[in-house]
Amino acid sequence: MTGPRLLVVDDDADLLKLLSMRLDAAGYDVTAVASAEAALTHLAVQRPALVLSDVQLPGMDGLALFDAIRERHPALPVILLTAHGTIPDAVAATARGVYTYLTKPFDGRALLDTISQALALTAPQGDAQETGDTAWREGIVSRSNVMAEVLAEAKLVAASQASVLIRGESGTGKELLARAIHAASPRAGKPFVAVNCGAIPEALLESELFGHVKGAFTGAVSHHRGLFQAADGGTLLLDEIGDMPLPLQVKLLRVLQEQQVRPVGSSDSVPIDVRILSATHRDLDVAMAEGLFREDLYYRLNVVSLTLPSLNERREDIPLLAQHLLTRLADKYNKRLNGFAPDALKALSMATWPGNVRQLHNVVEQVSALATSPLIPLSLVQRALRVPSMEVLSYAQARERFEREYLVGLLKLTDGNVADAARLAERNRTEFYRLLQRNGLNPGLFRADSPVAE
């Protein structure tokens, strides 16, 4: 197994080779590049666990590289290597978020110790073969950079007691991320309890959260411990918090402020020790502006905000997720399912996913249930999708399509008047006629008096 992945940036070829050899010998997986531009290209493909960069680089310097990294990957640690002349810049950079800097020449042992300390403060990256530390995020399958960044921040915040608001479209896996945060936290050995605030009627939600005593209302035939008490010492996820009724928001705020709950019908309060995670697909800023969500509660819940990307924003994960789900569902249906035919996998990758991972799961479950061979064919995937797939065009094809649709739009707008259409396109009539001829368009068909005009 290799250790965490490091990205090393230095334009000195000899030093770059020396650094690579030293870090490789220490067990790290090293990618070495000679410029900041090359580093950003590698970052776009795969997120490392740490960046080690010289300050003085050709083109974009190390400080500009750090600013670019901070914008895209705020949780990614950066260590700068600096000559004596650039020490003031490096010191200033630490105030902006650089983990630390080392002056040249530096001691090899000090370098390894500094890297080890930086990695200890951040979330381990890479898959199980690289780090062996993925148990906390079990069930979250991904290789995308955008998800790697979310998971890195989740691992960092898990170690604290801060309340976390998880945002994301329906089906993106907000509860999975909440469970991962709990599993990586000091409360991992205590209960994790989740409640969907939008799925329980208002009249019952208060009792469900805070509990009730016997006789508190009709049907309360015994004492009932609420979910806050059930999660004592652990973590409580308030899913779809944006759907919580306003009167209950007031009571929830009081519980968070006082760290105690009062069961319905009781005059006594019960102390609780619960970490609150909340999740929503709604825009709470809009809800606050409309008076549907309390601002004071919002700031109590939104100490740290994590946003899960939609499946359309992490398309590189679709084949990985599809195969993972297929393997699990093969066991459920007791079938030998080896994978997807290439065109079937392409159809999955190109489809639009308004329902995100939940929708993908449903599609894969349907093809698993109907499959009669080990390899899932395109026909089953198309049947399950029931939506047109995204068409991937070459640049030339996309340009030709755009040109034709653009010309059609102009001719419709001008009722087939070539002079007016050419003027709108800022082209002379001769050139415009050539464009029409190339695309097989007859302007006469677009005139209002044409029998086939639309």
C-alpha positions in Angstrom: 0.0 0.0 0.0 1.2 3.5 -0.8 0.8 6.4 1.6 -1.0 9.7 1.0 -0.6 11.4 -2.3 1.6 14.5 -2.4 1.9 17.1 -5.2 5.4 18.6 -5.3 6.1 21.8 -7.3 9.5 23.2 -8.0 11.3 24.5 -11.2 14.7 23.3 -9.9 15.0 19.9 -11.6 17.6 18.6 -9.3 15.8 19.6 -6.1 12.5 18.3 -7.5 14.2 14.9 -8.1 15.7 14.9 -4.6 12.4 15.8 -3.0 10.6 13.1 -4.9 13.1 10.4 -4.0 13.1 11.4 -0.3 9.3 11.5 -0.1 8.9 8.3 -2.1 11.3 6.6 0.3 9.2 7.8 3.2 6.2 5.9 1.7 4.3 8.8 0.0 2.8 8.7 -3.4 4.5 11.6 -5.1 3.5 13.6 -8.2 6.3 16.1 -9.2 5.7 19.0 -11.5 7.9 22.0 -12.5 5.3 24.8 -12.6 2.2 26.1 -10.9 0.2 25.7 -14.1 1.1 22.1 -14.3 0.1 21.7 -10.6 -3.4 23.1 -11.3 -3.8 20.7 -14.2 -3.0 17.8 -11.9 -5.3 19.2 -9.2 -8.2 19.2 -11.7 -7.7 15.5 -12.3 -7.0 14.2 -8.8 -6.9 15.8 -5.4 -3.7 15.1 -3.4 -3.6 15.0 0.4 -1.0 17.9 0.5 0.8 20.3 -1.8 4.5 21.2 -1.3 5.5 24.1 -3.5 8.4 26.5 -4.0 7.5 30.2 -3.8 9.6 31.3 -6.8 8.3 29.6 -9.9 8.2 30.6 -13.6 4.9 32.2 -14.7 2.5 31.9 -11.8 4.4 31.9 -8.5 3.9 29.7 -5.5 1.8 32.4 -3.7 -0.6 32.7 -6.6 -0.8 28.9 -6.8 -1.8 28.9 -3.1 -4.5 31.4 -3.7 -5.9 29.3 -6.6 -5.8 26.2 -4.5 -7.5 27.9 -1.6 -10.3 29.0 -3.9 -10.9 25.5 -5.2 -9.8 23.3 -2.3 -10.1 25.3 1.0 -9.3 22.3 3.2 -6.2 21.2 1.2 -2.9 21.9 3.2 -0.1 23.8 1.4 3.5 24.0 2.6 5.8 26.5 0.9 9.5 26.3 0.3 11.2 29.6 0.4 14.6 31.2 -0.1 15.7 33.9 2.4 14.6 36.6 0.0 11.0 35.5 0.0 10.6 34.8 3.7 8.4 37.9 4.3 6.1 36.8 1.5 5.9 33.3 3.0 5.2 34.6 6.5 2.4 36.8 5.1 1.0 33.7 3.3 0.7 31.8 6.6 -1.7 34.5 7.7 -3.8 33.8 4.6 -4.0 30.1 5.3 -0.7 28.4 4.2 0.0 25.6 6.7 3.6 26.6 7.1 6.8 27.4 5.2 10.3 25.9 5.2 13.4 27.9 4.3 16.0 26.5 1.9 18.2 24.6 2.6 15.9 22.6 4.9 16.5 19.5 7.0 15.1 16.3 5.5 13.8 15.1 8.9 12.1 18.5 9.5 10.4 18.3 6.2 9.0 14.8 6.9 7.9 15.9 10.3 6.1 19.0 9.0 4.3 17.0 6.3 3.2 14.4 8.9 1.9 17.1 11.2 0.0 18.7 8.3 -1.6 15.4 7.2 -2.6 14.6 10.8 -4.8 17.8 10.9 -6.5 17.0 7.6 -8.8 14.2 6.3 -6.9 11.3 4.7 -7.4 11.1 1.0 -7.5 8.3 -1.5 -9.2 4.9 -1.6 -8.8 2.0 0.8 -5.8 0.7 -1.1 -4.0 4.0 -0.5 -4.8 5.0 3.1 -6.8 2.1 4.7 -9.0 4.8 6.3 -12.4 4.7 4.7 -14.5 2.9 7.3 -15.9 6.3 8.6 -17.4 7.1 5.1 -18.7 3.6 4.4 -21.3 3.7 1.7 -20.0 6.9 0.0 -18.5 5.7 -3.3 -16.6 8.4 -5.2 -13.5 9.3 -7.0 -14.5 12.9 -8.0 -12.5 15.9 -6.8 -15.6 17.8 -5.8 -16.7 15.0 -3.5 -13.1 14.6 -2.2 -13.2 18.2 -1.1 -16.6 17.7 0.7 -15.3 14.6 2.4 -12.1 16.3 3.5 -14.1 19.1 5.1 -16.5 16.6 6.7 -13.6 14.7 8.3 -12.2 17.9 9.7 -15.4 19.2 11.2 -16.3 15.7 12.5 -13.6 16.1 15.2 -15.3 19.2 16.6 -18.6 19.6 18.3 -19.8 22.2 15.8 -23.4 22.0 14.4 -23.3 21.2 10.6 -25.9 22.1 8.0 -25.7 19.8 5.0 -27.2 21.2 1.8 -27.9 19.4 -1.4 -30.6 18.3 -3.8 -32.9 15.4 -2.9 -31.1 12.1 -3.4 -27.6 13.3 -3.1 -26.8 11.4 0.1 -27.2 13.9 2.9 -28.0 11.3 5.5 -25.0 9.2 4.4 -22.7 12.2 4.9 -24.2 12.8 8.3 -23.6 9.2 9.3 -20.0 9.6 8.1 -19.5 12.7 10.2 -20.8 10.8 13.2 -18.6 7.8 12.5 -15.5 10.0 12.3 -16.4 12.0 15.5 -15.5 11.3 19.1 -19.2 10.3 19.5 -18.9 7.4 17.1 -19.6 4.8 19.8 -22.8 6.6 20.9 -26.2 6.6 19.1 -26.9 8.2 15.7 -30.5 9.1 15.4 -32.2 10.6 12.3 -35.6 12.1 11.9 -37.3 13.5 8.8 -38.9 16.7 10.0 -41.1 16.9 6.9 -42.4 13.3 7.1 -44.1 13.6 10.6 -47.3 15.6 11.2 -46.7 18.7 13.2 -48.9 17.5 16.0 -46.7 14.4 16.5 -43.3 15.9 15.7 -42.9 17.7 19.1 -43.6 14.5 21.0 -41.3 12.5 18.7 -38.4 14.9 19.3 -38.9 15.8 23.0 -40.9 12.9 24.3 -44.1 13.0 26.4 -45.4 11.8 29.7 -48.3 9.5 30.4 -51.6 11.3 30.0 -50.1 14.3 28.2 -52.7 13.9 25.4 -55.2 11.4 24.2 -53.4 8.3 23.3 -50.4 9.0 25.6 -50.8 5.8 27.6 -47.2 5.6 28.8 -44.1 7.7 29.1 -42.2 8.2 25.8 -38.5 9.2 25.5 -38.1 11.5 22.6 -35.3 11.3 20.0 -33.2 13.9 21.8 -33.0 11.6 24.8 -32.5 8.6 22.5 -29.5 10.3 21.0 -28.0 11.4 24.3 -24.2 11.3 24.1 -24.4 10.9 20.3 -25.6 12.7 17.2 -29.1 13.7 16.1 -29.8 14.4 12.4 -32.7 16.8 11.7 -33.3 15.9 8.1 -35.4 18.3 5.9 -35.1 20.9 8.7 -36.5 23.5 6.2 -39.9 21.7 6.6 -40.1 22.2 10.3 -43.2 24.2 11.4 -42.4 27.7 12.9 -43.9 27.0 16.3 -41.6 24.0 16.7 -38.6 26.0 15.5 -39.0 28.2 18.6 -39.0 25.2 20.9 -36.0 23.6 19.1 -34.1 26.9 19.5 -34.7 26.8 23.2 -33.5 23.2 23.5 -30.3 24.1 21.6 -29.7 27.1 23.9 -30.5 25.4 27.2 -29.2 21.9 26.3 -32.2 20.4 27.9 -35.6 19.1 26.8 -39.0 19.2 28.4 -41.3 16.3 27.4 -44.8 17.2 26.4 -47.0 17.4 29.5 -44.1 17.5 31.9 -43.0 20.4 34.2 -39.5 19.1 34.5 -36.6 19.4 32.0 -34.1 16.7 31.2 -30.5 17.6 30.4 -29.2 16.3 27.1 -25.8 16.1 25.4 -26.5 15.8 21.7 -24.6 17.0 18.7 -27.0 18.4 16.0 -26.6 17.8 12.3 -29.3 19.2 10.0 -30.0 18.7 6.3 -32.1 20.4 3.7 -32.7 20.6 0.0 -34.5 23.9 0.4 -32.9 27.4 0.2 -33.1 28.5 3.8 -32.1 32.0 2.9 -35.2 32.3 0.8 -37.2 30.7 3.5 -36.0 33.2 6.0 -36.8 36.1 3.7 -40.3 34.7 3.4 -40.7 34.4 7.1 -40.8 30.6 7.0 -37.6 29.9 8.9 -36.2 31.6 12.0 -33.0 33.5 11.5 -31.7 32.8 15.0 -32.3 29.1 14.6 -30.5 29.2 11.2 -27.4 30.6 12.7 -27.5 28.0 15.5 -27.7 25.2 13.0 -25.4 26.6 10.3 -22.1 26.8 12.2 -20.5 24.8 9.4 -22.1 24.4 6.0 -21.4 21.5 3.7 -22.9 21.3 0.2 -23.2 17.9 -1.6 -22.9 18.1 -5.4 -25.6 16.7 -7.6 -24.8 13.6 -9.5 -24.7 15.6 -12.7 -21.8 17.5 -11.2 -19.8 14.4 -10.5 -20.4 12.3 -13.6 -17.1 10.5 -13.2 -18.7 8.7 -10.3 -21.6 7.3 -12.2 -19.8 4.2 -13.6 -18.3 3.5 -10.2 -21.6 3.9 -8.4 -23.5 1.9 -10.9 -21.1 -1.1 -10.6 -21.1 -0.8 -6.8 -24.9 -0.8 -6.7 -25.1 -3.7 -9.1 -22.8 -5.8 -7.0 -25.0 -5.1 -3.9 -28.3 -5.8 -5.8 -27.0 -9.0 -7.3 -26.9 -10.4 -3.8 -30.4 -9.1 -3.1 -31.8 -10.8 -6.1 -29.5 -13.8 -5.9 -28.3 -13.3 -9.5 -24.9 -13.4 -11.2 -24.6 -9.9 -12.5 -21.1 -9.0 -13.7 -21.5 -5.5 -15.0 -22.9 -3.3 -17.8 -22.4 -3.6 -21.5 -20.2 -0.6 -22.7 -23.1 1.1 -24.5 -25.3 0.6 -21.4 -22.7 2.2 -19.1 -22.3 5.1 -21.6 -26.1 5.6 -21.5 -26.0 5.8 -17.7 -23.1 8.2 -17.8 -24.8 10.5 -20.3 -28.3 10.5 -18.8 -29.6 13.4 -16.7 -30.2 12.6 -13.1 -32.7 15.0 -11.4 -33.2 12.4 -8.7 -29.4 12.0 -8.2 -28.0 8.9 -6.5 -31.4 7.8 -5.3 -32.6 7.8 -8.9 -29.5 5.9 -10.0 -30.2 3.3 -7.3 -33.7 2.8 -8.6 -32.6 2.4 -12.2 -29.9 -0.1 -11.3 -32.4 -2.0 -9.1 -34.9 -2.2 -12.0 -32.3 -3.5 -14.4 -31.1 -6.0 -11.8 -34.6 -7.3 -11.2 -35.2 -7.7 -15.0 -31.8 -9.0 -16.1 -31.6 -12.4 -17.6 -27.9 -12.4 -18.4 -24.8 -11.5 -16.4 -24.1 -8.5 -18.6 -26.7 -5.7 -18.4 -27.7 -4.7 -22.0 -28.4 -1.2 -23.3 -32.1 -2.0 -23.8 -32.7 -2.6 -20.1 -31.0 0.7 -19.2 -33.0 2.6 -21.7 -36.2 1.1 -20.5 -35.3 2.0 -16.9 -34.2 5.6 -17.6 -37.4 6.5 -19.5 -35.7 9.8 -20.3 -33.6 10.9 -23.3 -29.9 10.5 -22.8 -27.5 13.4 -23.2 -25.9 13.3 -26.6 -22.1 13.7 -26.7 -21.1 15.5 -29.9 -17.7 16.2 -31.3 -16.7 19.9 -31.5 -17.4 20.0 -35.2 -20.8 18.4 -34.8 -21.8 20.8 -32.0 -20.6 23.7 -34.1 -22.6 22.5 -37.1 -25.7 22.0 -35.0 -25.4 25.4 -33.4 -24.9 27.1 -36.8 -28.0 25.5 -38.3 -30.2 26.2 -35.3 -28.9 29.8 -35.2 -29.7 30.4 -38.9 -33.2 28.8 -38.5 -33.9 31.1 -35.6 -32.8 34.2 -37.6 -35.0 33.2 -40.6 -38.0 32.6 -38.4 -37.4 36.0 -36.7 -37.2 37.8 -40.0 -39.9 35.8 -41.9 -37.3 34.6 -44.3 -35.9 38.1 -45.2 -32.3 37.3 -46.0 -31.2 41.0 -45.9 -32.6 41.5 -42.4 -31.2 38.1 -41.2 -27.8 38.9 -42.6 -27.8 42.3 -40.8 -28.7 40.7 -37.5 -25.9 38.2 -38.0 -23.5 41.0 -38.9 -22.6 39.2 -42.2 -22.9 40.4 -45.8 -25.6 38.9 -47.9 -23.3 36.9 -50.1 -21.6 35.2 -47.1 -25.0 34.7 -45.5 -26.3 33.0 -48.6 -23.3 30.7 -48.5 -24.1 29.8 -44.9 -27.7 29.0 -45.9 -26.6 26.9 -48.8 -24.1 24.9 -46.6 -26.9 24.1 -44.2 -29.5 23.3 -46.9 -31.9 26.1 -45.8 -34.3 27.7 -48.2 -35.4 31.2 -46.9 -38.6 31.0 -48.9 -39.9 28.3 -46.6 -39.8 30.8 -43.7 -41.9 33.5 -45.3 -45.3 34.2 -43.8 -47.0 33.5 -47.2 -45.3 30.1 -47.6 -47.7 27.2 -47.5 -45.3 25.3 -45.1 -44.3 28.3 -43.0 -44.4 27.7 -39.3 
